[in-house]
């Protein structure tokens, strides 16, 4: 007997009523609805996490230094890669800021971990067209280490030979400024003057110190602790010269072209660096071992415990770029006549970082008025 219209309607209602509890149960088991736990992702987050990004690879540069711990640990532990939804990381190691800036400007690098002085120089030379600072990474980790037999007080530095990594690099600028504030004179080009500033690659500095060709060095970690292990003495920690004992030592920068074309990839990398920094803070010993493992993979030899143990706690890992301190460092470089007065307006774009921080329930950070308009 054919079903009437009213019979068909009743059947449909019955089917829906029977299916509804099953549907609700399925959704609840996936973490939706009132039964979802706080640790389970929202639907949109889960979808985004698995979504293919706009670039097949991202080329990330960094230095084999402990001040680049975010890169070392993030790559070693796969914490950055985990956020990239299949986009491959192509890591590239550099030993000097200018070469990394050249790679970024030349299109062979997309994102880089780098110090403030190279960031400033790269931005100024391209007239603001080639890079942006998108995050901080580390503060501190710079020390003046001296031969205690020759130098016992800061005043004893006059007439001595003190190494910095490179003319115009972050430590070189800081040391020249310190010399100036002492009232001493040094030619910024030659390094000659009341103190002899000897520009020496960090790889060479420990041997130069042991041989006596330099009397000390203003250098980042782990070079500073290597010098201490060879008999040097820490005469000054640069953090003591800064308000709140904080100053940027490592930024994360990006090619403006890559940022414009692949903002989703940049955001994913920043999610990875923020999670890496959080992991480092929560797992100090494991993070130290992880950074050392990455250094071993880079150079074939891990740092000795007597080097890495004192070096590690002197570096503060941070998402904050500490933009006001970069501004100060640029003023020091101008005062030292290493650069002309730069226009740094637009050097920062913290939009994606602050988006990531907000989503993670963390406070947003400031660009000190130097953000992209």
Protein Blocks (a to p, Z undefined) as FASTA:
>chain_A
ZZdfklmmmmmmmmmmmmmmmmmmmmmmnopajkbcfkbccfklmmmmmpccfbfbdcdd
ddddfklmmmmmmmmnommmmmnnopacdddddfbfklmmmmmmnopafbdcddfklmmm
mmmmnnoplbccfbdfbegjiacdddfklpmbfklmgopacddfbghiaklmmmmmmmmm
nopacdfklopajbdcddddfklmmmmmmnopagbdcdddfklmmmmmnopacfbdfklm
pghhiacfbdcdddfklmmmmmmlmmmmmmmmmmmmmmmmmmmmlmmmmmmmmmmmmnop
acdfklmmmmmmmpccdfblolmlmmmmmmmmmmnopaccddfehkaccklmmmmmmmno
pacddeehpacZZ
